[in-house]
Amino acid sequence: MTASTATALTHVRVFDGERLREPATMVIDGPLIGTGPAGARVVDCQGAALLPGLIDARVHVRDAETLDRLADHGVTTALDMGGWPPALLDSLRGLPGTTALLRAGAPAAAPGSVQSRMPHFPRSSLLAGPGDAPAFVAERAEQGVDYVKIIAEAPGTPGALSQETLEAVVRAARERGLRTVAHASAVAAFAAARRAGADAVTHVPLDAELPGSEAELTPPRAGSRFPRSP
């Protein structure tokens, strides 16, 4: 007979996202959660709180040690927002006993941008115009990314992708069923990313307070949810 791999957490207070429940028993058996403790290894939590796994929605991971540190702090999933080469991030995915990693690969950027001057930044990620977007997204799809990242700057400034290019990347990603995340650190860049239809915009503008009209979230398009944790 195969020994049970389930663990029964007794006298544990579950936080359900809104409140702490009264102490109860929670059984964890691989990917399954239940309440039947028969045959399970018992751990008395003595009233401690049990939280859902946390998600760090913006990291740059370079090694397994970083994933272990995240796991030690209750982060069960991390979204890497730009890394290369692909083989490095592939080697960090699906590791047992540590934080699960989702990744974008190298982001779309413009020639002359800060990214273009980074060591070993992929030349295929530098888009001179909207016509370069399909090939860029196709390459990311072939690498098996979970979403596509775009560097958005105020259109017209040196080293910025044009509005048409931003829109072309979003469009190409949608055609492949991929979501898009835009990096925007200025109000005009945030607005450009929103106009392009990016699924998410990261960072807070450094040049001015974000107007309320831009801060209001638009209803997500059908199927725009990000991938669930592995």
Steps between C-alpha positions, in 0.01 A plus 500: 500500500631842404549736795291814499678817393230724645563747782222601740540846649290508817392803703588726210326828418453537123517846347258490205594835351258698715515366856661246731271205561466316828757223570432187295674212323640539150638202309750548219571206270712608203280734292186408698360677806240344726394445861518120547811426711485118487851360441660843470806627686367738767651839577345697788510867392383626842284775355750626241372658177506320163524733200458432128831503316616855426581615146783746432379665182829665406843348547819435307627152586855391419547185710327232705615665823274796423205265460583335832508837677159584353364164615634562852278811512185325383525592131392193305493663155723770351450689173836577341473823303789473261789258485734332255641273372194272475700196615566665837133557578404158363742343747318671789150386407329206663757455776355291784460648846544864405317794342341444158627735231305663217698711253489746211845454352670808357264798459418695186703821492610762250843553345679766704313410819663424834432132436687513169818586692470209744765227461381212286152648451345307206508700178174332398328685786582842350203601287553779247130513408168315512612264225749343743232408754376167354849348483581616854181347642548183295846456650363545853223250429756247377689549827182410688461825691199552726446864392674769294669805648521837325713801595269801463640853499334824399458464121726735308777508758842355411517126551121455518282256311241681288134477590445294187772256608354464849163421346654255254668303779176480699311392189757233407497366856122476506502307176715241676295501819769678701450783750712814502665690785629851437783665695412868536673747733344826374142624465521523121646149481221366721241663273668359190496149645134534593409624152688206351282262700767344723351256750708639788716806560773489762682770700389839630568813289806686621431828324155590638198364683293267287169669409188334635372445147807285424489318833147371436515144380326413176300174491734215400446347162374143480775253591737769628570335835862408562600135518413328826779388730648167395 
